[in-house]
Amino acid sequence: MATTTHTVTNQAPPLVGHDIYGTDQALVEGVERHLAPGLLAGAHRELGELGRYAGSAQAQEWAASANENPPRLRTHDRYGDRIDEVEFHPSWHRLLGHSVGAGLTAAWGREGGQLVRAAGFFIASQGEAGHGCPISMTHAAVPALRAEPDLAAVWEPLLTSRIYQKELRCPAQKPGALLGMAMTEKQGGSDVRANTTSAAPLDATGEYLLTGHKWFCSAPMSDGFLVLAQAPQGLSCFLVPRVLPDGSRNAFALQRLKDKLGNRSNASAEVEFDGTWAHRVGEEGAGVRTIIEMVAATRLDCVIGSAALMRQALTQAVHHTAYREAFGDKLIDKPLMRNVLADLAIESEAATALWLRLAAAADADTQAERALLRLSVPVAKYWVTRRCTPMVAEALECLGGNGYVEESGMPRLLRESPLNSIWEGSGNVQALDVLRVLRREPEALNAFLVEVGRARGGDHRLDAAIRDLLGELADLEGIEARARRLVERMALVLQGSLLVRWAPPEVADAFCGSRLGEDGGLAFGTLPHTLDLAAIVARARVGHAA
């Protein structure tokens, strides 16, 4: 029934039917900066298609449905037999199928593949973040499997396929497959060397039976999992398929699904192994060394995923304030709101510039770039994922009460925002990893200093911050207790150097003044009023296509 009491006015229209790629100037410029010219036309076409899909009404509907209808565990069938399956809403499968079809697990062996795939992951994660978990693990598993060439020959073509098939079947009978991982246990958490799951060798070379449990196993309907377990020679890495070559189900008992704060579309399970067949990946006792490249790739995806949430939150805030009026003007034109939006915008652009640079380094695959990644990935993982939650919360506030309502989509972003700071090692784990690299790999610190040094002379505040950082690095007294402070400064210096080199002057000026100098406060919206804030906000606004 139509209401006669009022007419609805002064509400922002839905943000649908836009190109998430083409309207993100920082993203488009970064792809053009880091990708070889001969690859650009294809990348723009591929990412543009994905960007238009992710910004469509259809994709938004699928995202909402997948999160409003979370997965359900089915341990037994109607006859009482164990089946250990998880039922997902059809929208989950549509989202996952589209991302697999877009090549988000097919980066390996393709020129420029890491950068294009990272940009695609950034775009798809803005549409719906939960399905990015199996996408990320499948992508990252490839380098770990290469430690066992015979396994890689079977699995790599499946993992890099652009065909998604949801049913559990023998991998040899599927056109594509997804791979997850199950590392942590109740008693150990991030300290995987405390794992108690045991691996008993069989007569056949490389084959074992596992006994034990895993406390977190995400995307449990994946076709296989990389698992750490204690073999006779120590902690080792294993591939555990859900379905065995003869078509029978492997022993993989799903105990329950986690009731999580966010990431509601995705299932995370507790799993028990009892005579579970597995094939060793890499040498016995070399589990951490085997899995480390997978961890590095998933950590970079944590950075990208958090940057995606930040960008989407910023996009929603700028869109709302561009239409909403208060006290005689558009909110976006109010000096104080403009300051908040500009501050959010430089935080988002700094995160985007950082992951773009690291993805380009993964493509380069030189000794110097590998050294840069070894140090810069945990630095970025520590900082960007940590900045995500306060930024999303501030962006939500820009929508006022509308942002606190589920229909806005902002609560889903806020619930998702802490996840990447926890997954693949929390903040302390990342900071301690940075210290380990600094102690053991001097070439990594050299690569980092060379990278930030490329911007030296571009901004006096950056130059001063580099000098201060060198002083911090030279003083090892009490280094563990101040590791977070050190890693934070490293992240800010690296972000500042990238923006000084490549961002518009107003963005670099605002970042260096507020993050490296003394011209910013503790809250967003405390930038100096003398900066060109309007230009920064205009650059971030959807509708101002690149």
C-alpha positions as CSV (number, residue, x, y, z in Angstrom):
1,M,0.0,0.0,0.0
2,A,1.4,3.4,-1.0
3,T,2.1,5.7,1.9
4,T,0.4,9.1,2.1
5,T,2.4,10.5,5.0
6,H,5.6,11.5,3.2
7,T,7.7,11.4,0.1
8,V,11.2,9.7,0.3
9,T,13.9,12.2,-0.5
10,N,17.5,12.8,0.2
11,Q,18.6,9.2,0.0
12,A,21.5,8.0,-2.1
13,P,20.6,5.7,-5.0
14,P,21.8,2.2,-4.9
15,L,25.4,1.8,-6.1
16,V,24.8,-0.9,-8.7
17,G,25.8,-1.3,-12.3
18,H,29.2,0.2,-12.0
19,D,32.7,-1.0,-13.1
20,I,34.8,-1.7,-10.0
21,Y,37.9,-1.8,-12.1
22,G,37.4,1.1,-14.5
23,T,36.4,3.6,-11.8
24,D,39.3,2.9,-9.5
25,Q,42.0,5.3,-10.8
26,A,44.7,4.0,-8.4
27,L,44.1,0.4,-9.5
28,V,44.1,1.1,-13.2
29,E,47.2,3.3,-13.0
30,G,49.0,0.6,-11.0
31,V,48.2,-2.1,-13.5
32,E,49.5,0.1,-16.3
33,R,52.6,0.9,-14.3
34,H,53.6,-2.6,-13.5
35,L,52.4,-4.7,-16.5
36,A,54.3,-5.0,-19.7
37,P,52.7,-2.8,-22.5
38,G,52.0,-5.7,-24.7
39,L,49.8,-7.3,-22.0
40,L,47.8,-4.2,-21.1
41,A,45.0,-4.5,-23.7
42,G,44.1,-8.0,-22.6
43,A,44.4,-7.1,-18.9
44,H,42.1,-4.1,-19.3
45,R,39.5,-6.2,-21.1
46,E,39.7,-9.1,-18.6
47,L,39.6,-6.9,-15.5
48,G,37.0,-4.7,-17.0
49,E,34.7,-7.6,-17.5
50,L,35.3,-8.8,-13.9
51,G,34.8,-5.3,-12.6
52,R,31.5,-4.8,-14.3
53,Y,30.3,-8.2,-13.1
54,A,31.4,-7.5,-9.5
55,G,29.6,-4.2,-9.5
56,S,26.4,-5.6,-11.0
57,A,23.0,-6.0,-9.3
58,Q,23.2,-9.8,-9.9
59,A,26.6,-10.2,-8.2
60,Q,25.4,-8.1,-5.2
61,E,22.3,-10.3,-4.9
62,W,24.4,-13.4,-4.9
63,A,26.7,-12.0,-2.3
64,A,23.8,-11.1,0.0
65,S,22.2,-14.5,-0.4
66,A,25.4,-16.4,0.3
67,N,25.9,-14.5,3.5
68,E,22.3,-14.6,4.6
69,N,22.1,-18.4,4.1
70,P,25.3,-19.7,5.7
71,P,26.6,-23.2,5.1
72,R,25.1,-26.3,6.9
73,L,26.9,-29.4,8.0
74,R,25.5,-32.8,7.1
75,T,27.5,-35.5,8.9
76,H,25.2,-38.4,7.9
77,D,22.8,-39.3,5.2
78,R,19.3,-40.5,5.8
79,Y,20.4,-44.0,6.4
80,G,22.9,-43.2,9.1
81,D,26.1,-43.4,7.0
82,R,28.7,-40.7,7.4
83,I,29.0,-38.4,4.4
84,D,30.7,-35.4,6.0
85,E,29.5,-32.8,3.6
86,V,28.7,-29.1,3.8
87,E,25.7,-27.6,2.0
88,F,26.2,-24.2,0.5
89,H,23.6,-21.8,-0.9
90,P,23.5,-21.8,-4.7
91,S,24.8,-18.3,-4.7
92,W,28.0,-19.4,-3.1
93,H,28.6,-21.8,-6.0
94,R,27.8,-19.1,-8.5
95,L,30.3,-16.7,-7.0
96,L,33.0,-19.4,-6.8
97,G,32.4,-20.6,-10.3
98,H,32.6,-17.0,-11.7
99,S,35.9,-16.4,-9.9
100,V,37.4,-19.7,-11.0
101,G,36.2,-18.9,-14.6
102,A,37.8,-15.5,-14.4
103,G,41.2,-17.1,-13.8
104,L,41.7,-16.2,-10.2
105,T,43.5,-19.6,-9.6
106,A,45.3,-19.6,-12.9
107,A,48.2,-17.1,-12.4
108,W,51.1,-19.6,-12.5
109,G,53.1,-19.9,-15.7
110,R,51.4,-16.9,-17.3
111,E,53.4,-13.7,-18.1
112,G,52.1,-11.0,-15.8
113,G,49.8,-13.6,-14.2
114,Q,50.5,-12.7,-10.6
115,L,49.6,-9.0,-11.1
116,V,46.5,-9.6,-13.2
117,R,45.3,-12.3,-10.9
118,A,45.9,-10.1,-7.8
119,A,44.0,-7.3,-9.4
120,G,41.1,-9.7,-10.2
121,F,41.2,-11.0,-6.6
122,F,41.0,-7.4,-5.4
123,I,37.9,-6.8,-7.6
124,A,36.1,-10.0,-6.7
125,S,36.7,-9.6,-3.0
126,Q,34.9,-6.2,-3.1
127,G,31.9,-8.0,-4.5
128,E,32.0,-10.8,-1.8
129,A,34.9,-11.7,0.4
130,G,34.0,-15.1,1.8
131,H,34.5,-17.1,-1.4
132,G,38.0,-15.7,-1.7
133,C,39.2,-18.2,0.9
134,P,39.2,-21.3,-1.3
135,I,40.2,-19.2,-4.3
136,S,43.3,-18.0,-2.3
137,M,44.3,-21.4,-1.0
138,T,43.9,-23.1,-4.4
139,H,46.1,-20.4,-6.0
140,A,48.7,-20.6,-3.3
141,A,49.0,-24.4,-3.2
142,V,50.7,-24.6,-6.5
143,P,54.2,-23.7,-5.5
144,A,54.0,-26.0,-2.5
145,L,52.9,-29.0,-4.6
146,R,55.8,-28.4,-7.0
147,A,58.0,-29.9,-4.2
148,E,56.6,-33.2,-5.3
149,P,56.7,-33.2,-9.1
150,D,54.6,-36.3,-9.6
151,L,51.8,-34.9,-7.5
152,A,52.1,-31.5,-9.2
153,A,51.8,-33.1,-12.6
154,V,48.3,-34.5,-11.6
155,W,47.0,-31.6,-9.5
156,E,48.4,-28.4,-11.0
157,P,46.3,-28.6,-14.2
158,L,43.2,-29.1,-12.1
159,L,44.0,-26.2,-9.7
160,T,44.7,-23.8,-12.5
161,S,41.7,-24.8,-14.5
162,R,38.9,-22.3,-15.2
163,I,36.2,-24.9,-14.6
164,Y,34.5,-25.2,-11.3
165,Q,32.6,-28.4,-10.4
166,K,31.2,-28.5,-6.9
167,E,30.7,-32.3,-6.4
168,L,33.2,-34.4,-4.5
169,R,34.7,-36.8,-7.0
170,C,38.0,-38.5,-7.7
171,P,40.2,-35.7,-9.0
172,A,41.1,-37.7,-12.1
173,Q,37.4,-37.5,-13.0
174,K,37.0,-33.7,-12.6
175,P,37.8,-30.9,-15.0
176,G,39.0,-28.7,-12.2
177,A,39.7,-28.8,-8.4
178,L,40.0,-26.7,-5.3
179,L,42.6,-27.2,-2.6
180,G,42.5,-26.1,1.0
181,M,44.8,-26.4,4.0
182,A,44.5,-27.6,7.6
183,M,47.4,-26.6,9.7
184,T,46.4,-25.5,13.2
185,E,45.4,-27.6,16.1
186,K,43.7,-27.0,19.5
187,Q,46.8,-26.9,21.5
188,G,49.2,-25.1,19.2
189,G,47.5,-22.4,17.0
190,S,50.1,-20.6,15.0
191,D,52.9,-22.7,16.7
192,V,52.5,-25.5,14.2
193,R,55.6,-27.3,15.5
194,A,53.4,-28.2,18.5
195,N,51.1,-30.2,16.3
196,T,50.3,-33.7,17.5
197,T,48.6,-35.2,14.4
198,S,50.7,-38.2,13.5
199,A,51.6,-39.7,10.1
200,A,52.4,-43.4,9.9
201,P,54.2,-44.4,6.7
202,L,52.8,-47.2,4.5
203,D,54.8,-49.6,2.3
204,A,54.2,-47.5,-0.8
205,T,56.7,-44.7,-1.1
206,G,55.3,-41.4,0.1
207,E,52.0,-42.8,1.4
208,Y,50.9,-42.4,5.0
209,L,47.9,-42.7,7.3
210,L,47.1,-39.7,9.5
211,T,45.6,-39.8,13.0
212,G,44.7,-36.6,14.8
213,H,42.7,-33.4,14.3
214,K,42.7,-29.9,12.9
215,W,41.0,-27.0,14.7
216,F,40.4,-24.8,11.7
217,C,39.8,-26.3,8.2
218,S,38.3,-23.7,5.9
219,A,36.3,-24.5,2.7
220,P,36.0,-28.2,3.8
221,M,34.3,-29.2,0.6
222,S,37.5,-28.6,-1.3
223,D,38.9,-31.6,-3.3
224,G,42.0,-31.9,-1.2
225,F,44.0,-30.3,1.6
226,L,47.6,-29.6,2.5
227,V,48.1,-30.8,6.1
228,L,51.0,-30.7,8.5
229,A,51.6,-33.8,10.6
230,Q,54.3,-35.4,12.6
231,A,56.1,-38.1,10.6
232,P,59.0,-40.3,12.0
233,Q,61.5,-37.6,10.8
234,G,59.5,-34.7,12.1
235,L,56.8,-32.2,11.0
236,S,56.0,-32.9,7.4
237,C,53.6,-31.7,4.7
238,F,50.9,-34.0,3.2
239,L,48.2,-33.9,0.6
240,V,44.9,-35.3,1.8
241,P,42.3,-35.9,-0.9
242,R,38.6,-36.0,0.0
243,V,38.0,-38.8,-2.5
244,L,40.4,-41.6,-3.1
245,P,41.5,-42.9,-6.5
246,D,39.0,-45.8,-6.2
247,G,36.2,-43.4,-5.8
248,S,35.7,-44.1,-2.0
249,R,35.6,-41.3,0.5
250,N,38.8,-40.7,2.6
251,A,38.5,-40.6,6.4
252,F,37.7,-37.0,6.9
253,A,35.2,-36.5,9.8
254,L,33.8,-33.1,10.0
255,Q,33.0,-32.5,13.7
256,R,31.2,-29.1,13.5
257,L,31.3,-25.8,11.7
258,K,32.6,-22.7,13.4
259,D,30.1,-20.0,14.3
260,K,32.2,-17.0,13.2
261,L,32.0,-13.3,13.6
262,G,32.1,-12.7,9.8
263,N,33.0,-14.6,6.7
264,R,29.5,-16.1,7.0
265,S,29.2,-17.4,3.4
266,N,32.3,-19.6,3.9
267,A,32.5,-22.7,6.1
268,S,35.3,-23.3,8.6
269,A,35.3,-26.8,10.2
270,E,36.9,-28.9,12.9
271,V,38.1,-32.1,11.3
272,E,39.2,-35.5,12.7
273,F,41.7,-37.8,11.0
274,D,41.5,-41.6,11.8
275,G,43.4,-43.7,9.3
276,T,43.2,-40.9,6.8
277,W,45.2,-41.6,3.6
278,A,47.7,-38.9,2.6
279,H,50.7,-38.5,0.3
280,R,53.8,-36.7,1.5
281,V,54.7,-33.4,-0.2
282,G,58.4,-32.6,0.0
283,E,60.9,-34.3,2.3
284,E,60.0,-35.8,5.7
285,G,60.7,-33.3,8.4
286,A,60.6,-30.3,6.0
287,G,56.9,-29.5,6.5
288,V,57.4,-25.8,7.3
289,R,60.0,-25.3,4.5
290,T,57.6,-27.0,2.0
291,I,54.6,-25.0,3.0
292,I,56.3,-21.6,3.3
293,E,55.7,-20.5,-0.3
294,M,52.0,-21.3,0.1
295,V,51.9,-19.2,3.3
296,A,53.7,-16.3,1.5
297,A,51.1,-16.3,-1.3
298,T,48.1,-16.5,1.1
299,R,49.6,-13.7,3.2
300,L,49.8,-11.5,0.2
301,D,46.1,-12.3,-0.5
302,C,45.3,-11.2,3.1
303,V,46.8,-7.9,2.2
304,I,44.8,-7.7,-1.0
305,G,41.6,-8.9,0.6
306,S,41.9,-6.2,3.3
307,A,42.7,-3.5,0.7
308,A,39.6,-4.6,-1.1
309,L,37.4,-4.2,1.9
310,M,38.9,-0.8,2.5
311,R,38.3,0.3,-1.1
312,Q,34.7,-1.0,-1.0
313,A,34.0,0.8,2.3
314,L,35.5,4.0,0.9
315,T,33.5,3.7,-2.3
316,Q,30.2,3.3,-0.3
317,A,31.1,6.3,1.9
318,V,32.0,8.6,-1.0
319,H,28.9,7.5,-2.9
320,H,26.5,8.2,0.0
321,T,28.0,11.6,0.9
322,A,27.9,12.7,-2.8
323,Y,24.1,12.4,-2.7
324,R,23.1,13.0,0.9
325,E,22.4,16.6,1.9
326,A,22.6,18.1,5.4
327,F,22.5,21.7,6.6
328,G,22.2,23.1,3.1
329,D,24.9,21.3,1.2
330,K,26.0,17.8,0.0
331,L,27.8,16.0,2.7
332,I,30.8,15.5,0.4
333,D,31.2,19.3,0.2
334,K,31.2,19.9,3.9
335,P,34.8,20.7,5.0
336,L,34.9,18.3,7.9
337,M,33.3,15.4,6.0
338,R,35.7,16.1,3.1
339,N,38.6,15.7,5.5
340,V,37.3,12.4,6.7
341,L,36.8,11.1,3.2
342,A,40.2,12.3,2.0
343,D,41.9,10.6,5.0
344,L,40.1,7.3,4.2
345,A,41.1,7.7,0.5
346,I,44.8,8.1,1.1
347,E,44.7,5.1,3.5
348,S,43.0,3.0,0.7
349,E,45.4,4.2,-2.0
350,A,48.5,3.5,0.1
351,A,47.2,-0.1,0.7
352,T,46.5,-0.5,-3.0
353,A,49.9,0.8,-4.1
354,L,51.6,-1.6,-1.7
355,W,49.9,-4.8,-2.8
356,L,50.4,-3.8,-6.5
357,R,54.1,-3.5,-6.0
358,L,54.4,-6.8,-4.2
359,A,52.3,-8.6,-6.9
360,A,54.6,-7.2,-9.5
361,A,57.6,-8.5,-7.5
362,A,56.0,-11.9,-7.5
363,D,55.9,-11.8,-11.4
364,A,59.5,-10.6,-11.7
365,D,60.8,-13.6,-9.8
366,T,64.4,-12.3,-9.5
367,Q,66.7,-12.8,-6.5
368,A,66.3,-9.2,-5.5
369,E,62.5,-9.2,-5.9
370,R,62.2,-12.5,-3.9
371,A,64.3,-10.9,-1.2
372,L,62.0,-7.9,-1.2
373,L,58.9,-10.1,-0.9
374,R,60.4,-12.1,2.0
375,L,60.5,-9.0,4.2
376,S,57.8,-6.8,2.7
377,V,55.0,-9.4,2.7
378,P,54.9,-9.8,6.5
379,V,55.4,-6.1,6.9
380,A,52.4,-5.4,4.6
381,K,50.3,-8.2,6.2
382,Y,50.9,-6.8,9.6
383,W,50.0,-3.2,8.7
384,V,47.3,-3.2,6.0
385,T,45.2,-5.9,7.7
386,R,45.5,-4.0,11.0
387,R,44.3,-0.7,9.4
388,C,41.3,-2.4,7.8
389,T,38.9,-2.5,10.7
390,P,39.2,1.1,11.9
391,M,38.9,2.3,8.4
392,V,35.8,0.3,7.6
393,A,34.2,1.5,10.9
394,E,34.9,5.1,10.0
395,A,33.5,4.6,6.5
396,L,30.4,3.0,8.0
397,E,29.9,6.1,10.2
398,C,29.9,8.3,7.1
399,L,26.5,6.7,6.3
400,G,25.2,7.4,9.8
401,G,22.4,5.2,10.9
402,N,21.9,3.9,7.4
403,G,25.4,2.3,7.6
404,Y,24.5,0.4,10.8
405,V,21.6,-1.4,9.0
406,E,22.3,-4.7,7.3
407,E,20.7,-3.7,4.0
408,S,23.5,-1.2,3.5
409,G,26.1,-3.9,3.3
410,M,28.4,-2.0,5.6
411,P,27.9,-4.3,8.6
412,R,29.0,-7.3,6.5
413,L,32.2,-5.4,5.6
414,L,32.8,-4.5,9.2
415,R,32.4,-8.1,10.4
416,E,34.8,-9.3,7.7
417,S,37.4,-6.7,8.4
418,P,39.3,-8.4,11.3
419,L,39.7,-11.7,9.5
420,N,42.8,-11.1,7.5
421,S,44.8,-9.8,10.4
422,I,44.2,-13.2,12.1
423,W,44.4,-15.7,9.2
424,E,47.9,-16.8,8.3
425,G,49.4,-15.5,11.5
426,S,48.2,-12.6,13.7
427,G,50.0,-9.3,14.2
428,N,52.6,-10.6,16.6
429,V,53.4,-13.6,14.4
430,Q,54.0,-11.2,11.4
431,A,56.1,-8.9,13.5
432,L,58.3,-11.8,14.8
433,D,58.6,-13.1,11.3
434,V,60.0,-9.7,10.2
435,L,62.6,-9.9,13.0
436,R,63.6,-13.4,11.9
437,V,64.1,-12.2,8.3
438,L,66.1,-9.2,9.5
439,R,68.4,-11.5,11.5
440,R,68.8,-14.3,9.0
441,E,68.5,-12.7,5.5
442,P,70.5,-9.4,5.2
443,E,69.8,-9.4,1.5
444,A,66.1,-8.9,2.3
445,L,66.8,-5.7,4.3
446,N,69.0,-4.5,1.5
447,A,66.3,-5.0,-1.1
448,F,63.8,-3.2,1.2
449,L,66.2,-0.2,1.7
450,V,66.9,-0.1,-2.1
451,E,63.2,0.0,-2.8
452,V,62.4,2.9,-0.3
453,G,65.6,4.6,-1.4
454,R,64.2,5.1,-4.9
455,A,62.0,7.8,-3.5
456,R,64.7,9.6,-1.5
457,G,64.7,13.3,-2.1
458,G,61.0,13.3,-3.2
459,D,59.7,14.5,0.2
460,H,61.6,15.8,3.2
461,R,59.3,14.0,5.6
462,L,59.9,10.7,3.9
463,D,63.7,11.3,4.0
464,A,63.5,12.0,7.7
465,A,61.4,8.9,8.3
466,I,64.0,6.7,6.4
467,R,66.8,8.1,8.6
468,D,64.8,7.4,11.7
469,L,64.0,3.9,10.5
470,L,67.7,3.2,9.9
471,G,68.4,4.3,13.5
472,E,65.7,1.9,14.8
473,L,67.2,-1.0,12.7
474,A,70.7,-0.3,14.1
475,D,69.5,-0.6,17.7
476,L,68.7,-4.2,18.6
477,E,68.2,-3.5,22.3
478,G,64.8,-4.8,23.3
479,I,63.9,-5.5,19.7
480,E,61.2,-8.0,20.3
481,A,59.2,-5.8,22.7
482,R,59.2,-3.0,20.1
483,A,58.8,-5.2,17.0
484,R,55.3,-3.8,16.3
485,R,56.6,-0.2,16.4
486,L,59.4,-1.2,14.0
487,V,57.2,-3.0,11.5
488,E,54.7,-0.2,11.5
489,R,57.4,2.3,10.6
490,M,58.7,0.0,7.9
491,A,55.2,-0.3,6.4
492,L,54.6,3.5,6.5
493,V,58.0,4.3,5.0
494,L,57.4,1.7,2.2
495,Q,53.9,3.0,1.5
496,G,55.2,6.6,1.5
497,S,58.0,5.8,-0.9
498,L,55.5,4.2,-3.4
499,L,53.1,7.2,-3.2
500,V,55.9,9.7,-3.6
501,R,57.1,8.0,-6.7
502,W,53.7,7.2,-8.3
503,A,50.7,8.9,-6.7
504,P,49.4,12.4,-7.5
505,P,51.2,15.1,-5.5
506,E,48.2,15.9,-3.3
507,V,47.9,12.2,-2.3
508,A,51.6,11.8,-1.5
509,D,51.7,15.1,0.3
510,A,48.8,14.2,2.5
511,F,50.2,10.8,3.3
512,C,53.7,11.9,4.2
513,G,52.4,14.8,6.3
514,S,49.9,12.8,8.3
515,R,51.6,9.4,8.5
516,L,55.3,10.3,8.4
517,G,55.3,13.8,9.6
518,E,53.4,15.5,12.5
519,D,50.4,16.8,10.6
520,G,47.9,14.1,11.4
521,G,45.9,13.0,14.4
522,L,45.0,9.6,15.8
523,A,41.5,9.5,14.2
524,F,40.6,9.7,10.5
525,G,39.6,13.2,9.4
526,T,42.5,15.1,11.0
527,L,44.4,16.1,7.9
528,P,45.6,19.7,7.7
529,H,42.9,21.8,6.1
530,T,45.4,23.5,3.8
531,L,45.8,20.3,1.7
532,D,43.9,19.8,-1.6
533,L,41.3,17.5,0.0
534,A,38.7,18.0,-2.7
535,A,41.1,16.6,-5.4
536,I,41.9,13.5,-3.2
537,V,38.2,12.8,-2.7
538,A,37.3,13.3,-6.4
539,R,40.0,10.8,-7.3
540,A,38.4,8.2,-5.1
541,R,34.8,8.7,-6.3
542,V,33.0,6.1,-8.4
543,G,31.8,7.9,-11.6
544,H,35.1,9.6,-12.1
545,A,36.3,6.8,-14.4
546,A,40.1,6.4,-14.9
